[in-house]
Amino acid sequence: MSDELKIDFRLLGKKNRSALSFNDNVLDKIKKKGFFTNVVVSFFIYLFLFLIFYFVSKHTIYFDAENFKFLGLFMLSFVVGSVLSGKFEFKETELSEKTLIKLYVSLLVSLASLIVFLFLFEIHHIKREYVLVVMFSGLVIETYYFKVLGIDRKNKISFVEHKKLSIRYILLDGLILTFFCYFWIIKPLVPGNFGEKEFLSFATIYISWLISAATTHKFIPVVVSSNRWNAIELQIKFYVRIIALIILSMIFLNLDYNVSLHFVKAIVGYSILSSMVSMFLFAEKIKNKTDEPTVVFLKAYEMKDSPSSSKYKNGNSKYIFNNTEASESVVKQKFEFDYLKDYGDVFSVLDNMLDLKSFDTRKSLVIKSDEPNYITSLTPDSYQLLVNLHVLNDQSRLNNYLLDVKKTLVHGGVFVGALLPHHYRYRKYLKTYSFWMANIYYFFDFVWKRVFPKLPLTREIYFTFAKEKDRAISLAEGLGRLVYCGFKILDLAAVDDVVYFAALRNGPTVNTKTFFYSPLFKMKRIGQGGKTIYVYKLRTMYPYSEFIQDFVYKHNNLEAGGKFKDDFRVPAWGKLFRKLWIDELPMLINWAKRDLKFVGVRPISNHYLSLYSIEHQERRSKFKPGLIPPFYADLPETIEEIELSEKHYLDAYEKNPVKTDIKYFFKAMNNILLKRKRSA
């Protein structure tokens, strides 16, 4: 969606229709001429503006040697900014805000480049104020050329539709900015220290405020934000951009340090207060997209590797226990009219998951207890179906409890349990308290029950005082613990803010070291020669998520780029870490240990490796994996294209290792830094 004004043709007069028709004709010409036209038009915009302001400042059109050199450097900085921002890659279907972002980045890069050029070539006798005006004026004209004449009218946000929200917020935010500018800039500097440079820097604050707001949609956060994390990300981008442009402008103008300090204080103070006001006004209105799936029934995959002698799925996708004794409907009746007579919705869930009549009533048990000793007192290998309606959040030593449950089940037996995930914990607070009180309570709940148990220094404090009751467990962690303890997930369902699951006793406990919650963790990967290596990363998934990778793949499959679709194992903050590449930084440890080289095929898990052809699996094992995979150079979308990309890289690497790695490194950096491809 874009922030363009919607046009109602019924309200346009003949003149407006004619103007619009003229603009459409211009647009058609621009599209036909394409890249070359954009380059020529932009070049002449800046050259023409430079000549005009040169004449205004010098009162002559005569150029001496130094001014000619400066003109060359000015146009060179324009070229650098244009190339690195990719602003000439104009696309017919590109959203207008993306074009504006390119123009903004071009301005920043050009300004930074010109600062460097002036320092290297020691050019001092120029009117920098006029040059900065040229750059901002060029931005305005280019914006009209690219954004107004070249908009795609199918992609617009109606300004009229959100007028009240936008205007009020613009006025309030402008008032906050003016308040800090007055008390931190105007009052201490006027009149003695407020000359032409200071005035232009002051004007730059408001110009950069408007430009940064336009590129981040700051004044319509409810409309453009998909969730609160996305809203925070957009706000951060806004404040970073406005600060960057102001600081670069002050450096370019050679503003005095003490004067610059007043400007910096004003903009930092504005950023802090503005962000707090924004959060207060819009946090409640922006939906909170959480890490949990909001489904009634999340049907699992058809089981393909289950022994046919003990279990199978019927036509309704219900799990059937292959009972050797006569099957009757007694169990179903017992569950419906006796065991679960006060839990009608839960019975419906079980009836959709399991063919209840296939279980022996004498070997089925329904309890509601968080007492672990009750489970340990049961006879091992004695139950076909065990149902505990008490949430796992209250079970002490949860893994041991699940292992004890597993011992009581026969092979192919089913455990039905309950879990209160993060999403529903937050929703319970919202149902009980006002929005802000709910968020305050949830913040402390988050720190105590999600942060403290995961840090080495605070873990013991939490488990000493909390007694492992009412633990905060994500859906991904709950399912991961089940798989870790030797269960296979059959099905899930949500009833009254509680997720009920059916899990099949399916095998031994996963043979792995003690699992830690540390933010820095090691992932088991395949290295050179098929050797197992442990790759360091910052956690972006919930604990135990790696154990349900097979479940997520079979249920969700892959999307473009080889990633899982709708992967609920990755919370919003995890997606942000991946987008900014923060999670990849610890892999430098593996590079230092020589487990990885700088460029090479991605270190992947056994499961992901199994998705490749046998031939490619054997070939890639001969090479050391790398920090930067060929994926980011070729940008493949399907698993087949990813495999082909790696084959091309390995073919080239065998012929010339150094040249290939350098080539792929720069291609990857171009895609990552300039085209903004991320580890999402």
N, C-alpha and C positions, 0 to 999 in steps of 0.2 A: 504494500500500500504506500502511496505517496501523499505528500501534503499539498497537492495542487488544488486550486479552487475549481469546484464543479461548475460547469457552464450549462445553463438552461437556455436553449435556443429560442424558446418562446419569449424570453425577456429581452432578447437582443434586437436592436433596431437595424435598419438597413445598413447604416454605416458600420456598425459592429460586425454584421454578417460579412460585409465586404472586407473588413480588416482581418477577420478570421479566415476568410477565403484566401486572402493575400498571404497570411502566415502559413496556411496549408501548402500553397504553391512553393513558398520558400523552403518549407520542410521537405517537400518532394525533391527539390533540387539538391538540398543538402544530402539527403539519403543516397541520391544517385551518384554524387561526386565523392562522398565518403571521406576516407582518411586524408587524402591529399588536400581537399578543401578545408578541413578542420585545421590542418597544420598551417596553411597559408593565411587563413583568416586570423588565427590566434597570433601568428607572427606579426602581421601588419597591425593588429590591435595594439600590441605592446610597443612596436616601433613608432607608430603614429602618436601614441600617448607620450612616449619618451621625448619625441621631437617637440610636441606642443609645450610640455612642461620645461624643456630645456630653453625654448624661446622665451617663456614667461620669466624664468629665473635669470637668463643671461641677456635678454633683449636683443638677441642676434641668432642667426642660424649658422654662424661660423663655428667650426669644430677645430680645436687645436689637437695636437698629438695625444695628449693625456685624455681628453674627452673622447677621442675616437677609441682609445684603448678601453676606457670605461664602458662605452657603448657596446663594444665587443664582449666584455665580461658580463654586462647586464643581459645581453641576448643569450650568452652561453649559459648563464644561470637559469634563464627561461627554458632553454632546451633540456638542461638537467632535470629541472622540476617536472617538465612535461613528460619526459621519457620515464622517469621513475614512478610517476603517478599514473601513467597510462591514460591520460585524459583524452588523447586523440583516438583511442579505441572506442569510438562512439558506436553504440548499438541501438538499433531501432526500438527494441523491446526493453531496453534498460530503464529501470526506475529512475525518476528524475533526481531523487536524493542521492543515488549512487554517483550520478554525474557530478553533483555538487560536492560530494566528498572528494572526488578526484581533483576537482578544481581547488578545493581547500588544501589538500595534500600538496598539490603542485605549488601553491603559494608558499607554504611552509618550507618545502625543499628548495625552492628558488631563493627565498630569503636567506636560508642558512647557507646555501652555496655562494651567494653574493657576498656574505660576510667573510667567508673563507677566502674568496678570490681577492677581495679588497685588502685583506691582511697579507696574503702571499705576494701581491703585486705592489703593495705599499702605495695605494692611491688614497690620498687624503683630501685633496682640494675639489670636493664635489658637494653639492647640496643634497644631503641624504634625505632631508625631509621631503623634497620633491620626488625623489626616487620611490620612497615608500608610498606616496600618494599615487604615483604611476602604477605601482603594483596593485593597490586596492582598487583603483579605477579600472584597471585591466580585468580584475576579478569580477567586478560588477558587470562589465560589458560581456565578458565571456559567459557569465551566468545567464545573461539574457539570450545570448547566441545558442548555447547548448541546452539550457533548461527550458526557456520559454518557447523558442522557435523549434526546439527538438523534443518536446515532451511527447510521451505516449499517453494520450488522453484516456486510455482504458485503465490506466493505473494511477488513481488519484484518491486522496482522502479529502472528503468534503470539509472545507474550512467553515462553511456555513453551518454544517451539522454540528460541529464542535466549537462554534464561535464563542459561546458563553464560557465554556471551560478554558479555552485558550486565552481570551482577552483578559479575564480576571487574573490568570496565572502570570501572563506577561507583565501586567501592571504591577502586581505584587513583587515579582522577581526583579523588575526594573527599579522599583522603589528600594529594595534591599541593596541592589548594586549602587544606586545613587547615594544612599545613606553612607556606605563605606567609602565611596569616592569623595564625598564631601568632607567627612571627618578625618580621613587618612591622606587625602591628596590636596583638595582645594584649600581647606582651612590652614594647614601648615605651610603650603607653598605659595599661595597667592598673597600679595602680588610680586614679591621680591624674586622668587625662584621659579616663576612660571612663564617661560619664554615660548618660542615657536616649537622647539622640540618637545617640551612638556605638554603643550596643548595638543600636538599631534599624537603623543603617547596616550593622552587622556581620551582623545577621539578613538584611538585604536581599541581601547577597552570596550566601548559600546559597539564598534564595528565587529570585533571578534566575538562579542556576546551574541550578536545577531547571527553571524555566520555559523558559530559553533552550535547554537540552538537549532538552526535550520538543518544542519547535517546530522543531528542526533534526535530531532523531534522532541526536544526538551519540554515544550509547552503543551504537548498532547500525550503524556506518558500512558494514560489509561488506554488510549487507542492503539498505540504501536507496540506496547509491551506484552509479550506472550505470558510472562509471569513476573514475580517480584525480583528474581535474580536477574532477569533480562532488563528490568527497569533500573536496577542498581548499576548494571553494566553500562547502560545508555547514559546514566547520570555521570558516571566516572569518566566516560569518553568526553562528555561535554566539558567538565571542569579541566581535564587534561588538555583539551584542545584550546580552550580560551587562555589558559595559563601559558601554554607553549607559544601561541601567537604573540601574546603581549611581551613575554620575555625576549623572544627573537627580535621584536620591533624595537625594544629598548636597547638591546645590544647593537643593532644596526645603526640606531641614532646616536650611539655613544653617550647615552644619558649618564649623568653623574651618579656615582654609587649611592650616595645618601638620598638623592631624589628617587632613584630606582627602588630603594628600600620602601619608600612610602607607597609606591605603586604595587609592589609585591605584597605588602601587608594588607592593602585594600582588597586585592583580588583573592588572597587566601582567606581573609575574614568573610568576604562575600560567599566564597565557595562553601565554607563550613556552615554558615547560617542558611544559605539557600538550599543545601542538601537536606538539612534538618527539616526545613519547612516543606520541602517537596515530599519527604517521607511521611510527614504528619498529614499532609493533604491527600496523598494518593495511595498510600500503602493499603488502606482498607478497600479501595476501589479496584486495585489490580489483583486479579485472581492469583491464588497461590498454587501454582503447578508443582505438585510434590513428587516424591520418588515412588509413590505407590500407585498401582493400577486401580482406577475407579471402575470396577467391573462387578457385575452380579455373579456371573459364572465365567471363569477363565478356563476353558477346556484345554486339557493337555493333549499331547500328541498320541497317536496310535503307537502302542509299544511294539517294537520290532525284534527286540532281543530277549524276550521273556520266554522261559521254558514252557512249552505247550502243555506239559503234563500237569501243571498246577494252576495256570491262569490264562485267560484270554479276554478279549473285549467282545461284547455282543453287538447286535446291529444298532443299539441305541448308545453305543460308546460307554456303557456301564461296565465296571470291572466285575468279573464273575470269579468267585473262588470255586475251583473244581472239586467240590465235595464228593468224597467216595461214598458217603452215606446218602440215604434218600433225601432229596431236597423238598422242603415244604415251605409254605409261606408264613410259618410260625414266627420267624425272626422279624419279618417286616411288620407283622401285627403287634409283636411285643414292642418294637421300637416306636410305632405310631401311637399305640394306645396305652403303653405302660412306661417304658424307659424315657421317651421323649414327648410325653403327652403335654408338658408345659413348654415345649420347644418345637412348635409346629414348623417354623421356618427352617430350623436346623434339620428336622426330619426330611423336609423337602430337599435340602441340600444333599443329604446322605442318599436319598432315594434317586437323585439324579446322577450321583457319582458311582454308586455301587448297586449291584443286583443283590439286594439284601436277602432274598430267599435262597441264595446259594450258600449262605453261611449257616453253620450249625448253632442253634440257640444255646446249646450247652457249652459252646466254646466262644461265646461272644460276651463282652463285658462293657458296661457303660458306667462311668464314674464322673464325679466332679470334685477333684481333689488336687491340692498342691503339695501333698505329703509324699515325699519320695519313698519313705519306708513302706508305704502301701504297695507300691509296684515291686519292690525287692522281695516282698513276702509272697508274691505270686509264683506258681510253679512254672519253671522254664518250659518253653516249647509247648504251651498248652492252649493258646488262644488263636482263633482265626481272625477275630475282629476285636479291637480294643478301642473304645471311644472315651476320651477325657475332655469334658466340656470346659474345664478350667484352663485359662489362657497360659501359654508357656512362659509369659513374662514373669510369673510368680514362682517358677520352678528354680530351686537352688541347684547349682552345679548342673546346668542344663544338658551338657553333652553326656554326662554320666546318667542323667535321667532318661535320655533318649536311648542310650545303650541298654539300660535296664528294661525299657519298654520293648526293645527289639528282642531281648532274650525271652520274653514271655510269649512272643508270637511264633507260630509255626512258619516254615518257609512258605512264602506266598501270602502270609497273613497281612492284614491291613491295620494301620494305626490312623485313627481320625483324631486330630487335635485342633486347638484354637490358638490364635495369635492376635494380639493388638498391635498393629504396625504403627510407625511414626505418624503417618498421615492422619490416622484416626485419633491418635493422642492429641494432636493439635486441634482437630475438629471438636473434640470433647471440651477443650478449653473455650473455644469460640461459642459453643452452645451454652456454657455456664456463665461466662463473663462477657463484658463489653469488649470490643475489638482490642483496644489498647491495653486493658487489664489482662486480657487473654494472652496477648503477645508478651507482656512483662512476665507473667507466670510461666509461659512456655519457654522464655529465654532462660530462666533459672532452671527449669526442668531440663532443658537442652544441655546446659553446662554441667549439671549434676549427674544426669543419667546417660548422656551421650559423649561428653568430653572427658569427664573424670575417669570412667572405666577404661579409657583407651590410652591414657598417658601413663608411662612407667612411674612417675613421681606421685600421681594421684590415685592410681588404681587400687592400692592397698587401703587408702582412706575410704574410698567408695565401698569396697566390699566389706570393710569392717563395720561401717555404720548402716549401710543400706540393706544388709542381710539378703541381697539378691532378690528382693521383692519389687514388683512393678518395674521391671527392667525395660529400658527403651530398646526395642529390637525392630529392625527394618524387616520387610517381607523377604528381601534378598538374603539377609542373614539367617532368618528362620528357616527358609528352604535350604540354604547352604548347609546349615548344621544337620538337617535331616539327611542330606546326601552324604555328608562327611561321616555320619554315624551308620551308614549302610542302608538307607532307605532310598526308594525311587518315588518321585512325586507323581501321583496319578491325576489329581484334580484339585482345584481351589474354588472357593466361593466366599463372597462377603455377605454377612448378615448382621445388621445393627452394629456397624462399626467394628465387627470382629471378623477376621478371615479364618474360615474353616478349611482344612486341607485333608486329603486322603493320601497316605504314604504307604508304599509297599515295602515289606522287608525283602531286600533284594540282593544283599551281598555283605562283604566284610566292611569294617571301618576303613576309611581312606588312610593309607599308610603315609603319614606326613608328620613333620615335627610339630611341637606345640604351637598352636596358632595364636599369634599376637595381634593386637589392635593398633599397633604403632602406625603413625602416619607414614613412616618410611618402611617399606616392606620389600620382600624379595619374591619374584615370580619365577616359577620353574619354566625354563625354556630350553629349546634344543640348540646346541652350539655346533661348532665345527666338528666333523667326524661323528655326529650323532651324540656327542657328549652332553650330559645335562649341565646347564649353567643356571645360575640364579641372578636374574636381572633386577637391579634396584629401581624402584619408582616411588613416587609419592602417591598415596592412596587416593584414588578417585572413585572407587567402588566401595560398597559396604563390605564389612568383614564376611568371609566365607562365600563371597559372590563367585569366586573362581570355581567352586565345586558344582555350580549349576550352569556352567557354560554350555554343556550338552543340551540341557533342558531348554535354555533360552534359544539356542540355535534351532532346535527341532520345532519349537513353538513359534518363533518369530522369523526365522530364516535371516537372510542377509539383505542389506540395502546397498545402494551405490557406494563404492569405496570399500566394500568388504566388511562393513560394520553391521552390528546387530540392529534390527529395527526395534524401536520402542523398548530399549534396554532399561528396564526398571532397576537394574543393579547400579546405575550411574545416577547419583543425585544431581540437582542443578548446580551446586558448587563444584562437583566433579567435572561437569561439562565445561564450566568456566575455566578450571585448571587446565583441561585438555586444550581448550581453545587458545589459551595463552602459553601453552607448552611448559607450564610450570611442572607438570607431573614427570616430564622427560629429563629434567635436570640431574637427578641422582644417577642416571645411566652413565654419566661421566665417570663414576666410580668403576663401572665395568670396563670403560675404555682405558682407564688407568691400570686396571688389572689385566688388560689385554684379552679379555673375553670377547670384546667387540672392537671392530675398527671404525673409522669415522664414517665411511660410506660403505654400504653393503646391504644384503638382503635382511629383511626384518627378523629379529629373533622371535620365534612364535612357539606356541604350545603344541603339545602332541595332537590335541584335537584339531587345531587349525591346520597343522601340517597334514593331517589325514584328508583334508579337503582338496589337496593338490593331487596330481597324477603321480603314480608310483615312480615313474621315470624322473620327474622333477624333484620328488622327495629325495631320491638317492643323489641327484646331482647337486642340489643346494647344500647338502650335508658336507660336501667337500670344501665349502668356502666358509670363512669366518663371517658371522652376521655383523651388521653395522648400526651405528646410531641413526644415520640418515638413509632410509631405504630408497630404492629406485621408484617406489610408489609416488613420492612427492615430486619426482621429475616428470613422470609420464601421466600421473593422475588417472589411473584406470578405475573402472567402476565395478565390474563384476569380478567374481573370484577367478574366472577364466582369464580375464584381462590382466589381473594382478599377476597370475602365473606367467603369462606371456611377457609382461613387463620385466619380471625377474629373469626370464630366459634371455631376453635381449641384453639386459645388463651383464649377465654372466658370460654371454658370447663375446661382448666387447671387452670385458675384464680379462678374459683369457688371452686376448690378443695384445692388449696394452693396459695393464692395471692402473698405472699412475694417471695417464691421460683420461681414462674412463672415469675414475673417481673424481677428478677435477671437473670434468664435463658435467657429471651427474650432480655434483655438489652445487655448482652455480645454477643449474636448471632448477634444482630443488629450492635453493634460496630465493630465486626469482618468484617461484610459485608461492612460497611461504610468506615472504616479506612484502611482496608487491601485489600478488593476486590473492593474498590472505587465505591460503589454504591452511587448515589447522588440523591438529591431532584430535578431531572430534569423534 
